[in-house]
Amino acid sequence: MNAKPSTTTTPPGPAPSLPRPIRVAASLILLRDGADGMEVLLLRRAEKADDQNSGASVFPGGVVDAHDRRLHLMCKGLDDAAASARLGLPDGGLDYYAAAVRECFEEAGVLLASDADDRLVELDGLPPSRLESMRHAAEQGTDALLAVCEAQGWRLAMDRLAYFSHWLTPPGMPRRFDTRFFIGQMPPAQAVRPDGRETVAHMWLKPAEAADPRRGLKLMNVTRRTLEQLAGFGSAADCMAHSRALTRIVLNMPRLADGPAGRRAVNIDEAAYEEIGHLDPDGKGHAHYALEPGLVTRLSARVVRMAGAADSHHGYFVGGEGGHWALIDPLPHGLAQNAAPGRVKWLLWTAAGTQPSAASLEALRSAWPDAAVLWPQPGDTLRLAGATLHVSQAADQGAPARQFLLAEERMLFTGRAAPPAAHATGEAEWIAPASGFIFRAQR
């Protein structure tokens, strides 16, 4: 049987551009112990019209070059097999370590390298003109840096680096980077010298001070979050020891979303993170990181949420077939009336805390005079407007309560603010709590 031709037409205009490839990168976080505690090096990027991070304060770093593998010849203290295992890669892990050291030398003039006696090199003793020529040569390519190291008898000191974190730029950003962050202690007898092109200034600050908004630094999300994490360490040695002891480093990929403060990156540990990924996997930015009262969100083909007040619960419209809907946990005072995606035919409640008083129930009957009020029992199955709801007893609940599993969407409406016990989720893939964002049942 032949398919019916589509009548959809494409509007005139330029063809949508393909997403840019994700570029792999490496960054080196330099630490030192100051008089008042541990300090971190930040470089200020030059102002550039085409740079999404123009003027930002950053850690030294950049893109891993295809030729960074050549620097393996000059690395000591770590081979590619061990570096790859540490980064969870089949091979090429040492490329990231080498790129982090190379970029730090190019941008900040600091080189983590050792001499023949395994002592960190002392660049401050070199004539300024010679040091500048070495940096210029290194910027020309990997072969030049190799030649510099070979001529001096130096080896890149990979044993002085510790793998710290792994970040991926959110979907929807104009440029995306898959970046490995390393930490290292500032070598003695070296001074920070920004290159004047990519970086124009530098500062040593305590991490908490640098992250403080009152400081006024322009910080990318990843930089701010890293500074907040570093603020928990009292010394550079403590931070290094912590990093070396890590057995698993999780990929952090923020997601873009809208809210009261405008569009921003939402991090993996924030309550809205999983819902944003579910609703907006491509990073278009239309999901929300705050549930403001009255916000209407379509969670799936069969579920629409109406956000209640901060100290209240949310209402969920479920079904939709034939334009008819069931309303789980209606909001008080008829707040959901204008948000109804169709004709409300059934009213249901979950936990005892959301059940209405006699006055509220009367108001709801006035708002939806043809809606039936249902009080199903655990074990019942409701089939309402294309939605199959399995009713069960809410576990670990102080008062008698019920919860509904929407079979078609594998979404569980618990009527609870806190996540239910694992054994209570049944066949659910998503949990819809009384207040808060939906999240995956198995975490």
ABEGO torsion letter per residue (X at the ends): XBBBBBABBBBBEBBBBBBBBBBBBBBBBBBBBBAAEBBBBBBBBBBBAABAABGBBBBBEEBBBAAAAAAAAABBGBBAAAAAAAAGBABGAAAAAAAAAAAAAAAAGBBBBBBAAGBBBBAAABBAAAAAAAAAAAAAEAAAAAAAAAAAGBBBBAAABBBABBBBBBBGBABBBBBBBBBBBBBBGBBBBBAGAABABBBBBBAAAAABAAAGBBBBAAAAAAAAAAAABABAAAAAAAAAABABBBBBBBBBBBEAAEBBBBBAABAAAAAAAAABAAGAGABBABBBBGBBBBABAABBBBBBBAABBBBBBBEGBGGBBBBBGBBBGGAAAAABABBBABBBBBBAAABBBAAAAAAAAAABAABBBBBBBBGBBBBBGGBBBBBBBBBGBABBBBBBBBAAAGBBBAGBABBBBAAAAEABABBBBABEBBBBABX
